[in-house]
Amino acid sequence: MTAANSHRGLGGLIYLGVSFALGIYFTFAAVQGDYGIFRRVAIDAEAATLKVERDRLTAELAEMQNRTHRLSDSYLDLDLLDQQTRDVLGYMRSDEIAIR
């Protein structure tokens, strides 16, 4: 074996080693990195949680808007007004008996 063949073989091994190291690095980055598969799964799970919370808040907002409309000057719901008076102020009718 001559020195030229030995040098050529060593260069090939270095090239193969660097290529393998880069392949491992990019594979790891594709799985574990900031834009990797695991991060994508975490983002999808967080998005699903936020959608559930958004839907809950939308329903709560609709309920509050309904109650606000029912207590407005243009539309007054006497049953709701009576319920709010009992809950907030602690009032009761004269023909009712309070049991503690």
C-alpha positions in Angstrom: 0.0 0.0 0.0 1.4 3.4 -0.9 1.0 6.7 0.9 -1.4 8.0 -1.8 -3.8 5.1 -1.3 -3.6 5.4 2.5 -4.4 9.1 2.2 -7.3 8.5 -0.1 -8.8 6.0 2.2 -8.4 8.3 5.2 -10.2 11.1 3.3 -13.1 8.8 2.5 -13.4 7.8 6.1 -13.4 11.4 7.2 -16.0 12.3 4.6 -18.1 9.3 5.7 -17.8 10.3 9.4 -18.7 13.9 8.8 -21.7 12.9 6.6 -22.9 10.4 9.2 -22.5 13.0 12.0 -24.5 15.6 10.0 -27.2 13.0 9.2 -27.5 12.1 13.0 -27.7 15.8 13.8 -30.4 16.7 11.3 -32.4 13.6 12.3 -32.2 14.6 15.9 -33.2 18.2 15.0 -36.2 16.9 13.0 -37.5 14.9 15.9 -36.5 16.9 19.0 -35.8 20.4 17.7 -37.9 23.6 18.0 -39.7 22.7 14.8 -39.5 18.9 15.2 -42.2 16.2 15.4 -42.5 16.3 19.2 -42.9 20.0 19.3 -45.6 19.7 16.6 -47.5 17.2 18.7 -47.3 19.5 21.8 -48.5 22.5 19.7 -51.5 20.4 18.4 -52.4 19.3 22.0 -52.2 22.9 23.2 -54.3 24.1 20.2 -57.0 21.5 21.1 -57.0 22.7 24.7 -57.3 26.3 23.6 -60.2 25.5 21.3 -62.1 23.8 24.1 -61.5 26.9 26.3 -62.6 29.2 23.5 -65.8 27.3 23.0 -66.5 27.4 26.8 -65.9 31.1 26.8 -68.1 31.7 23.8 -70.9 29.8 25.5 -70.4 31.9 28.7 -70.4 35.1 26.7 -73.6 34.1 24.9 -75.2 33.4 28.3 -74.1 36.8 29.7 -75.4 38.6 26.6 -78.7 36.8 26.9 -79.1 37.8 30.6 -78.0 41.4 29.8 -80.7 41.5 27.0 -83.3 40.1 29.3 -82.6 42.8 32.0 -82.4 45.7 29.5 -84.9 48.5 29.3 -86.3 47.3 26.0 -87.0 43.8 27.2 -87.5 43.1 30.9 -87.9 39.5 32.1 -89.7 39.7 35.5 -88.7 36.2 36.5 -85.0 36.9 36.0 -85.3 40.2 37.8 -87.0 38.4 40.7 -84.3 35.8 40.8 -81.5 38.4 40.7 -83.2 40.4 43.5 -83.3 37.3 45.7 -79.7 36.3 44.9 -78.0 39.6 45.2 -80.1 41.5 47.7 -81.5 38.6 49.7 -85.1 39.7 49.3 -88.1 37.4 49.7 -91.8 37.8 49.2 -94.1 38.5 52.1 -96.0 35.2 51.7 -92.8 33.1 51.8 -91.3 31.5 54.9 -87.5 31.3 55.3 -86.1 28.1 56.7 -82.5 28.1 58.0 
